[in-house]
Amino acid sequence: MGGLTVMRALKARLPSESFVYLGDTARLPYGTKSADTVTRYAVQASAALMKHDIKLLVVACNTASAAALLTLAETLAPLPVVGVIEPGAQAAVAAAPDGPIAVIATEGTVKGGAYVRAIQALSPQMPVVQQACPLFVGLAEEGLRDGPIPELVAHRYLDPLLATVPHPRGLVLGCTHFPVLKQTIAKVAGPDVVLIDSAETTAVAVEKILREQLLLENGSTGSSLFLATDAPGRFAHLGEIFLGEPIDPGSVTLVDL
């Protein structure tokens, strides 16, 4: 579901492009599964998307980007494959060049350390602190974006993270669900912490690749096709929270991977 925040950013930046979105609703969440399992699922999902003659694949999930990006890039070459971690790391270093940088993500992304590696590849001495925030995923999918419940959860996760010395200057939203809770996270983090949304930075990276490879569409508004592996009606209902616009249940096709 969270990958729809990436699609939202892509549609805003690239209105002439057409999108095929696959939500693996039958096997979510990915964030608590092993890297091997996530990689297997990602390969299966990408195979289903390749049937739609795509020109670029966006891995719109931090956990899948951390676990499966290299495998997908090798398997699908020469098709361009873009994950959400590298663009997020670049934006974090640009937004908080003196650090420290904090990363909030799923358990799988935190354990894998992909953001730490990506950030320190760009800035080797950059201090990076991490926090797994699994409850944020459920809150986002229930539409609990603000109010006392998400604020209490945000304080539980963020207060110890932000109490580290020196104080983090950048906070990476390292899960595609988390932009839904951006206002609450920003409120708890405080005005001196810059939030980095990997959805927006991924859209910038995709536009750059399409332009460089002369694949960028211009002209009329593109189309959107949605695929789900389970409960297409629920996908359409919850998807509006993440996409920021209604999804017609009749436009969601059930697929078996």
N, C-alpha and C positions, 0 to 999 in steps of 0.2 A: 504493500500500500504506500509506503513512504516514498518510493521512487516517483510517485506522482508529483511530489514537490519539485523534483528535477525536471519532469516533463513540463510542469507549469513554467519554470524558468526558461526552458528551451522554447516553448511556444511563444512566450513574451518576446524573446530575443530574435526568434526565427519564424515569424508568422507565415512565411510562404512555404515552409517545409511541411511535409506530411510525416506522421508518426504512427508507428505500431508499438503498442505498449503491452507487455506481458506481465501480469501480476500472478506470482506463484502462490495463490491463496490457499492451496491445499496443503502446502508444506511450510507455511510460515509459523514461527519466526525463524529467520536464518541466524540471528545473532547469538543463539545459544547452542548452535550445532557445530560439529567439528569442521575443520578446514577441508578435509577430504570430502565430507558429505556436501558441503556448500559448493565445492568445485564441481562435483558430479551434477548437482542440480543446475548450476549455472551453464554447464556444457549442454545439458538437455534443453534448457530454456533458449539458449542461443540457436540451437539447431531448429527449434520451432520458429524462431524469428527469421532465420535465413530463408525459409520457404516463402517469405513475403518480399523477396528481392530487395533487401535493405542495402543502403550504401554506406552506412556507418552504424556501429553498435555502441550504445551507451549502457554501461553497467551501473544502473541507477540504485546501487546499494553499497554502502561502505563495507559491510561484511563480505559480500561477494567480490568487491574490488580488491580487498585485502587478500582474499584466499585464491581467487581464480583468474585475476586479470592476465597474468603471464600465460597461463594455459590457454585462455580464450584468444589472446593475441597470436599465439603460435598456431592454434587450431584453425583460426579464421583468416589468417594472412592470405592475401594482402588487404583484406577489409580493415579499415581503421576501427580500433576498439578504444574507447575512452572510459576510464573509471572516474570515481569522484574523489579519490584520496589525493592524487598528485595536484589537481587544481586547488583543492582545499589547502594543502600544505603551502603552495606558492602564495595564495592569498593571505595565509596566516603570517608568513614571514614578512610579506609586504606591509601588512597592517600593524604588526608589532615587531619591528626589526630588532629591538633591544631585548625583547622577551620579558619575562618567561611566557610561554604559551601553554594554555590548558586545553585538553581535549576531552570532550564528553562523547561517549559512544556506547555501543552494545558491548556485552561481555566478550564476544568473539573478536571484535575489532580491537578492543583494549588489550586482550591477551596476545593477539598477534603482533602488536606493536607497529603496525604499518604506518600510522601517522608519525610516530617518533622517528622511524627510519626516513620517511619522506621529508619531514621538516629538517632533520639534522643532515640530510644529504645536501640541502640548500644552505644551511647555516650550522656547521658542525658543532659549535659551542652553545647552541641554543638550548636552554633548559626547557624541558617538556614534562608536564605532569598530566596524568590521565585519571578518569573516573568512569566506571561503567554505570549507566543510568537506565537499567532495564524497565523500570516502571514508567518512564517517559513514553515508551512505545505504546503501552496500554492506554495511557491517558490520551495520547494523540488519537488513537483509533476509537476511543469513546467520545471524542469531541470535547474533552475537558481541557480547554486551552487556557483558561484563566479562572481566578477565584481561589478560595482557601485551600482546596485539595491539591491542585498542581503547585501552588506556592509552597505548601508544606513539604511536598516531595522535592521541589527544587532546592529548598533550604537544606534538606537532609543531604542531598548529593553535593551541592555547590559550596556550602559553608566551609567544610573541611578543605576542599580544593582551593578555595580562594583565600584561606587562612595561611597558606604556605608562604614562606619568605624566601626570596622577594615575591611580591604580589603579582599574579599573572596579569598581563596586559592584553592578551588576546585569548579568546575562547572559541575553539572550533566546535561547531555543531556537527559532530562526526557520525551522525546517523540521519538518514533522509526523513525520518519521522520528526526530528526535533525542530525544524523550522516552523511547524504548526504551533509549537510552544514558545516561539521566539520572544514574544512580548513578556511572558512570565519569566523566562530565563534572563532576559535583559534587566528586568525589574530587580530580581534577586542578585544578579551579578554586580549591578551598580553602573553608573555612568562612565567610570574610568576604565571599563573593560570592553574592548571591541569584540563584537560577535562576528564570526566568520561562517558564512552559509555556503557549504560546498555545492549546493544546487545552482546558485548564481554563478559561481566561478566555473563550474562544469559547462554551463551554457556558453560562457566566453571561450572556453577551450574548444568546444565543438564548432562554434562559428569560425574560429581561426583555422581549424583543419579543413573544413568545407571550403573556405575561401582559398586556401593554399592549393587544394587539390581540384579547384575549379568545379566543385560539386554544389555550390550554393545556389539555391532556388531564388528567383525573383518573380514578382508578379502577384498572382491571386493567392488568397488564403489557402493554406494546405489543409489536409484532412487528418482525422484521428481515428484509429482503429484500436479497440481494446480487446485483449484476450485474458482470460482468467482460468486457473486450473480447478477452481471450486467456487460455488456460491456466487454466480455472476450478479445476482440481485443485490447481495450484501456489498460486493465490490463497488457497484454503481452508487449505492447509498453512502458508504464510507468514503468513496473516492472523491466526492465533492469537497470534503473537508481538506483534502490534500491538494487537489487540482485547482480549487478555487472557482470552479464552475460546475454546473450540473452535468452528470453523465447519464445519458438515456440507457436504462437497463437493457433495452432492445439492441443497443449497439455493442454489448459485451458478449463475446463469443466464448463458450466453454471449450477448452482444449485439454487433451490428455498428453502429458509428456512421457 
